[in-house]
C-alpha cells in the first residue's frame, strides 16, 4: 500500500458515526437484554446452575469421566419448572420474569418473595409480574407458585374444574373451616352442610405443599456406635468396630529412625522421630481409653435399662447421669460428654444413648417411674379415647394417677406438648371434621 494511502484517514459512513456516538454515550447496546430476542444468544434455563450436576454421556471436553458413571440425581422442583417455562413462554421479556419467579420458589412450591421485590429485580412493574405469575401458576405440579394456602388450593381446584361457588366460599373462609364450623360456611355459601362436607372431601385430596415431592433430601443415617445383642446369659454390649478410629504405629521403622546415624543431622532426625513417636503413642492410648470408657458407660446403662430392652418403653426406669457416674467411678461431666451423640443399636431399634436417661416421678408404692414411660402412658390413653369425646388434661392426670403415678394437670399439658398432641378442644374439632366427611 502506498504511503499516501496509509496516512489517509479511513472513510466513515453514517452508521459508523452513529455507532461511535452511541458507544461514547453508553447507548450502543440496550441495557434490557430482552430487547434483542432475535439474536442467537438469548436466555435459556439450560445455562443456569441450580445446584444439580449435569451428568450424562461423556463429552470430549468433560475432564471428570468418573462423574459421568454416576446415576443422575433426582430432578429438583426449580429444574422441573424451568423446563416447562422454556416450552411455554417464548416472549423474552416474560421469560426473564418467569425465571425470577422460579428462583423465588420455596421447597414447598410456594412463592417465597413479594411480587414487588421480583419486579424490582427484573426492572418492570408489578402488573407485568402478576401477568406472568398467572401463566406459571398453570404449570405442573398443580398449586405451584401460590402465595398462600388458599391460593394453592384454589389453583388446584381450578385445574381440576371443581372451583364452583361453594368451593370459592370455603377457600375464602379457611379460618372458619379450621374451626370446624360447617354450618356457618353453609350459611355464607347459601348451601347445605352436605355441600360443604363434599367440598371438604375434595380439599383433602389436594396437596397443600406441591413442591415437597421433588428433590427430597436423602436420609442420612448415622451408624450406631454401640451394638447390643441378646446373649444366653443376658445382654451383650460391644462397640461397632467399623466406626472406631484406629492408629497403627510401625515400631520397626520407628526404631530404625531413632537409632540412626549419630551425626548432627542424624541426631535431629532421631529427636524428631522420637517426638512424633511419643505423640502417636499418646494418641493411641487416648483412643483406647475413649473406647474403654464408652464401652463401660454403655454397659452400665444397658444393665440398668434391661427391662426396657425386654418389655419396651413402658418399662423404662428413671436414670440420671449421676447414677451412672457413681457406678463407673467417673465424673458426671465425663459421662455426659461420652454419651452425647452416641447411637445405640438394640433389638428394639436404634436410640440415642442419652434417650435412656430419664427423670423420675413418684408413685404410690414409694418408688419412682421414668418420665418417658409416663409420656408413653399419656400417648396410649389419648390414642384409645372415644372419637368426638377427647379426655381433658384433668381426666388424663386422674387416669394416670389411678395407675399409681402421681401426676398434676400441668404436667400432663407439658408432656402433651412434648408429644405434639393437640389440646382436647383441638382434638374435638378435628373429630367433628372427620365425622362431617
C-alpha positions in Angstrom: 0.0 0.0 0.0 1.4 3.5 -0.9 2.4 5.6 2.0 -0.1 8.3 0.9 -2.9 5.9 1.2 -1.7 4.6 4.5 -1.6 8.1 6.1 -5.0 9.0 4.7 -7.9 8.8 7.2 -10.2 5.9 6.8 -13.6 6.5 5.2 -16.5 6.6 7.6 -20.2 6.0 7.0 -23.2 7.4 8.7 -23.8 4.1 10.5 -20.2 4.2 11.9 -20.7 7.7 13.1 -23.9 6.8 14.8 -22.3 3.8 16.4 -19.3 5.8 17.7 -21.7 8.4 19.2 -23.8 5.7 20.8 -20.8 4.0 22.3 -19.5 7.2 23.7 -22.9 7.9 25.3 -23.2 4.3 26.6 -26.2 3.5 24.5 -24.8 1.3 21.8 -26.4 -1.7 23.3 -29.7 -1.5 25.2 -29.5 -2.3 28.9 -32.6 -4.5 28.6 -31.4 -7.9 27.3 -34.9 -8.8 26.3 -34.8 -6.2 23.6 -32.7 -8.5 21.5 -34.9 -11.5 21.2 -33.9 -12.0 17.6 -30.2 -12.9 18.3 -29.0 -16.4 19.0 -27.5 -15.5 22.4 -30.9 -15.4 24.2 -31.7 -16.5 27.7 -32.2 -20.2 28.4 -32.5 -22.1 31.6 -30.0 -24.7 30.5 -27.2 -22.2 31.1 -28.3 -21.6 34.7 -26.8 -23.5 37.6 -29.4 -24.6 40.2 -27.2 -26.9 42.2 -27.6 -30.2 40.4 -24.6 -31.7 38.5 -25.3 -32.3 34.8 -24.3 -36.0 34.4 -24.9 -37.7 31.1 -22.9 -39.3 28.3 -19.2 -38.4 28.5 -18.2 -35.5 26.3 -14.9 -34.7 24.7 -14.5 -31.7 27.0 -15.5 -33.4 30.2 -12.4 -33.8 32.3 -14.3 -35.8 35.0 -15.2 -39.0 33.2 -15.8 -40.8 36.5 -18.7 -38.4 37.4 -20.5 -39.5 34.2 -20.7 -43.0 35.5 -22.8 -41.9 38.5 -26.5 -42.1 38.3 -28.3 -38.9 37.5 -29.7 -37.3 40.7 -33.3 -36.5 41.2 -34.7 -33.5 39.4 -35.3 -30.5 41.6 -38.5 -28.5 41.6 -36.8 -25.5 40.0 -35.3 -27.6 37.2 -38.7 -29.2 36.5 -40.4 -25.8 36.4 -37.7 -24.2 34.2 -38.1 -26.9 31.6 -41.8 -26.1 31.4 -41.1 -22.4 31.2 -38.8 -22.9 28.2 -41.6 -24.8 26.5 -44.4 -22.5 27.4 -43.1 -18.9 27.5 -41.5 -17.7 24.3 -41.5 -13.9 24.8 -38.0 -13.0 26.0 -39.2 -10.4 28.5 -41.8 -12.7 30.0 -39.2 -15.5 30.2 -36.9 -13.4 32.3 -39.7 -12.6 34.8 -40.6 -16.3 34.8 -37.0 -17.2 35.7 -37.1 -14.7 38.5 -40.3 -16.2 39.8 -38.8 -19.7 39.6 -35.7 -18.6 41.6 -38.1 -17.4 44.4 -39.7 -20.8 44.8 -39.6 -22.4 48.2 -39.2 -26.2 48.7 -42.9 -26.3 49.4 -43.7 -24.9 45.9 -45.0 -21.6 47.2 -43.6 -18.3 46.1 -41.1 -17.1 48.8 -40.7 -13.4 47.8 -43.1 -10.5 47.3 -44.0 -9.6 43.8 -42.6 -6.1 44.3 -39.2 -7.5 45.0 -39.3 -9.6 41.9 -40.4 -6.6 39.9 -37.5 -4.5 41.2 -35.1 -7.2 40.3 -36.5 -7.5 36.7 -36.8 -3.8 36.3 -40.6 -3.9 35.5 -43.8 -3.1 37.2 -45.8 -5.4 39.5 -48.6 -5.7 36.9 -46.3 -7.4 34.5 -45.1 -9.8 37.2 -48.7 -10.6 38.1 -49.4 -11.3 34.4 -46.5 -13.8 34.1 -47.5 -15.3 37.5 -50.9 -16.2 36.2 -49.2 -18.1 33.4 -46.7 -20.0 35.5 -49.4 -20.9 38.0 -50.8 -23.2 35.3 -47.6 -25.3 35.2 -47.1 -28.6 37.0 -47.3 -29.6 39.8 -50.7 -28.2 40.5 -50.6 -25.4 43.0 -47.0 -24.3 42.3 -46.2 -20.5 42.6 -49.0 -20.0 45.1 -48.5 -17.2 47.6 -50.6 -18.7 50.4 -52.6 -21.8 51.3 -55.9 -20.5 49.9 -54.3 -19.6 46.6 -52.6 -23.0 46.4 -55.9 -24.9 46.9 -57.7 -22.5 44.6 -55.2 -23.2 41.7 -55.7 -27.0 42.2 -59.5 -26.6 42.3 -59.4 -24.6 39.1 -57.2 -27.1 37.3 -59.5 -29.9 38.4 -62.5 -27.9 37.3 -64.2 -28.1 40.7 -63.9 -24.4 41.6 -67.7 -23.8 42.0 -69.3 -21.1 44.1 -69.4 -23.4 47.2 -65.7 -24.2 46.8 -64.9 -20.5 46.4 -66.7 -19.6 49.7 -64.9 -22.4 51.5 -61.4 -21.4 50.3 -62.2 -17.7 51.1 -63.0 -18.7 54.7 -60.3 -21.3 55.6 -60.2 -19.9 59.2 -63.9 -20.8 59.6 -63.2 -24.2 58.2 -60.3 -24.7 60.6 -62.7 -24.1 63.5 -65.0 -26.9 62.1 -68.0 -24.6 61.8 -69.6 -26.1 58.7 -73.0 -24.6 59.4 -71.6 -21.1 59.2 -69.9 -21.9 56.0 -73.2 -23.3 54.6 -74.9 -20.0 55.5 -72.2 -18.0 53.8 -72.4 -20.1 50.7 -76.2 -20.4 50.7 -75.8 -24.1 50.6 -76.4 -27.2 52.7 -74.0 -28.6 55.2 -73.6 -31.7 53.0 -72.3 -29.5 50.2 -69.7 -28.0 52.5 -68.7 -31.6 53.6 -68.4 -32.6 49.9 -66.1 -29.6 49.3 -64.0 -30.6 52.3 -63.6 -34.1 51.0 -62.3 -32.6 47.7 -59.9 -30.3 49.5 -58.4 -33.2 51.4 -57.4 -34.8 48.1 -55.3 -31.7 47.3 -51.7 -31.2 48.2 -51.0 -28.0 50.3 -47.3 -28.3 49.5 -46.9 -29.5 45.9 -43.1 -28.9 45.8 -42.2 -31.4 48.5 -42.3 -34.3 46.1 -39.2 -33.1 44.3 -35.5 -33.5 45.2 -36.2 -34.9 48.7 -33.0 -34.8 50.7 -31.6 -38.3 51.3 -32.0 -39.5 54.8 -28.6 -39.5 56.5 -28.4 -42.5 58.9 -25.6 -42.3 61.4 -24.0 -45.7 62.0 -24.5 -46.9 65.6 -21.6 -46.6 67.9 -22.6 -49.3 70.3 -24.3 -52.6 69.4 -26.5 -54.5 71.9 -27.5 -58.1 71.3 -29.2 -60.8 73.3 -26.9 -63.5 74.7 -27.6 -66.7 76.6 -27.0 -65.0 80.0 -28.3 -61.5 79.3 -27.4 -58.6 77.0 -24.1 -58.4 75.2 -22.7 -54.9 74.7 -20.0 -54.2 72.1 -18.5 -51.3 70.2 -19.2 -51.0 66.5 -15.6 -51.6 65.3 -16.4 -50.2 61.8 -16.9 -46.7 63.3 -13.9 -46.7 65.6 -10.8 -44.6 64.7 -7.7 -46.6 64.6 -4.0 -45.8 64.7 -1.2 -48.1 63.7 2.5 -47.5 64.5 5.3 -49.1 62.6 7.6 -49.9 65.6 10.3 -51.4 63.4 10.6 -48.3 61.2 10.4 -46.1 64.3 13.3 -47.9 65.9 15.4 -47.7 62.8 14.9 -44.0 62.5 15.5 -43.4 66.2 18.7 -45.4 66.2 20.1 -43.9 63.0 23.3 -42.0 62.4 24.8 -40.2 65.3 26.0 -37.1 63.4 24.4 -33.7 63.9 21.8 -34.3 61.1 21.1 -37.8 62.3 20.5 -36.6 65.9 18.0 -34.0 64.8 16.2 -36.7 62.8 16.2 -39.1 65.7 14.9 -36.4 68.0 12.0 -35.6 65.6 11.2 -39.2 65.2 11.2 -39.7 69.0 8.9 -36.8 69.5 6.5 -37.9 66.7 6.5 -41.5 68.1 5.7 -40.2 71.5 2.7 -38.2 70.2 1.5 -41.1 68.2 1.6 -43.5 71.2 -0.2 -40.9 73.4 -2.9 -40.6 70.8 -3.3 -44.4 70.6 -3.6 -44.6 74.4 -6.2 -41.8 74.3 -8.2 -43.7 71.6 -8.0 -46.9 73.7 -9.1 -45.0 76.8 -12.0 -43.5 74.9 -13.2 -46.8 73.6 -12.9 -48.4 77.0 -14.8 -45.5 78.7 -17.6 -45.7 76.1 -18.0 -49.4 76.5 -18.0 -49.2 80.3 -20.7 -46.5 80.3 -22.8 -48.1 77.7 -22.7 -51.4 79.5 -23.8 -49.8 82.8 -26.7 -48.0 81.0 -27.8 -51.3 79.4 -27.6 -53.1 82.7 -29.9 -50.6 84.4 -32.3 -50.5 81.5 -32.5 -54.2 80.8 -36.3 -54.2 81.4 -36.7 -51.7 78.7 -34.9 -53.9 76.2 -37.1 -56.9 77.3 -40.6 -55.2 77.7 -40.5 -51.9 75.8 -40.8 -48.2 76.6 -43.3 -48.7 79.5 -40.6 -50.5 81.5 -38.1 -47.6 81.1 -36.6 -46.8 84.5 -35.5 -43.4 85.9 -31.8 -42.9 85.3 -29.6 -39.9 85.8 -26.1 -39.1 84.7 -25.1 -39.1 88.4 -26.2 -42.7 88.9 -24.1 -43.9 86.0 -21.1 -41.8 87.0 -21.1 -43.2 90.5 -21.4 -46.8 89.2 -18.4 -46.5 86.8 -16.3 -44.3 89.0 -16.2 -41.2 86.7 -17.2 -37.6 86.9 -20.7 -36.8 85.8 -19.4 -34.4 83.1 -17.4 -37.2 81.6 -20.5 -39.4 81.3 -22.4 -36.5 79.7 -19.6 -35.9 77.2 -19.2 -39.5 76.3 -22.9 -40.2 75.9 -23.6 -37.1 73.8 -24.2 -38.1 70.1 -23.7 -41.9 70.7 -26.2 -44.1 68.9 -27.2 -47.4 70.5 -28.4 -50.3 68.2 -30.7 -52.7 70.0 -33.3 -55.4 69.0 -35.9 -52.7 69.8 -34.3 -50.3 67.3 -31.7 -47.6 67.3 -31.8 -45.0 70.1 -29.5 -42.1 71.2 -27.8 -43.4 74.3 -29.0 -40.3 76.2 -32.6 -41.1 75.4 -32.3 -43.9 78.0 -31.7 -41.3 80.7 -35.0 -40.0 82.2 -36.1 -38.1 85.2 -38.2 -39.8 87.8 -41.8 -39.3 89.0 -43.1 -40.5 92.4 -45.5 -43.4 92.6 -47.9 -44.6 95.3 -45.7 -47.5 96.1 -42.9 -45.1 97.1 -40.6 -45.9 94.2 -40.2 -43.9 91.0 -41.3 -44.1 87.4 -39.4 -42.8 84.4 -40.9 -39.7 82.8 -40.5 -41.3 79.3 -42.7 -44.2 80.5 -45.3 -41.8 81.8 -45.3 -40.0 78.4 -45.9 -43.3 76.8 -48.9 -43.9 79.1 -50.4 -40.5 78.1 -49.9 -41.2 74.5 -51.7 -44.6 74.8 -54.6 -43.0 76.7 -55.1 -40.4 74.0 -54.9 -43.0 71.3 -57.6 -45.0 72.9 -60.0 -42.1 73.8 -63.5 -42.1 72.2 -63.9 -40.3 68.9 -65.5 -37.0 69.4 -65.1 -37.1 73.2 -61.5 -36.4 74.0 -60.2 -36.5 77.5 -59.2 -33.3 79.2 -55.8 -32.9 80.9 -57.5 -33.3 84.3 -59.1 -36.6 83.2 -55.8 -37.9 81.8 -54.0 -36.9 85.1 -56.6 -38.8 87.0 -56.3 -41.9 84.8 -52.5 -41.9 85.2 -52.8 -41.4 88.9 -55.1 -44.4 89.1 -52.2 -46.4 87.7 -50.1 -45.4 90.7 -48.2 -42.4 89.3 -48.8 -39.0 90.9 -49.3 -36.5 88.1 -50.6 -33.0 88.0 -52.7 -31.5 85.2 -49.9 -29.0 84.2 -47.5 -31.9 83.9 -49.9 -33.6 81.5 -50.1 -30.4 79.5 -46.3 -30.2 79.4 -45.9 -33.8 78.3 -48.7 -33.5 75.7 -46.9 -30.6 74.1 -43.7 -32.6 74.0 -45.6 -35.4 72.3 -47.2 -32.8 69.9 -50.6 -33.9 70.9 -53.2 -31.2 70.4 -55.5 -29.9 73.2 -58.8 -31.6 73.9 -60.7 -28.8 72.1 -58.5 -29.2 69.1 -58.9 -32.9 69.1 -62.7 -32.5 69.4 -62.7 -30.1 66.4 -60.7 -32.5 64.3 -63.0 -35.4 65.2 -66.0 -33.2 64.2 -64.5 -32.6 60.8 -63.7 -36.3 60.4 -67.3 -37.2 61.2 -68.6 -34.5 58.8 -66.9 -36.1 55.8 
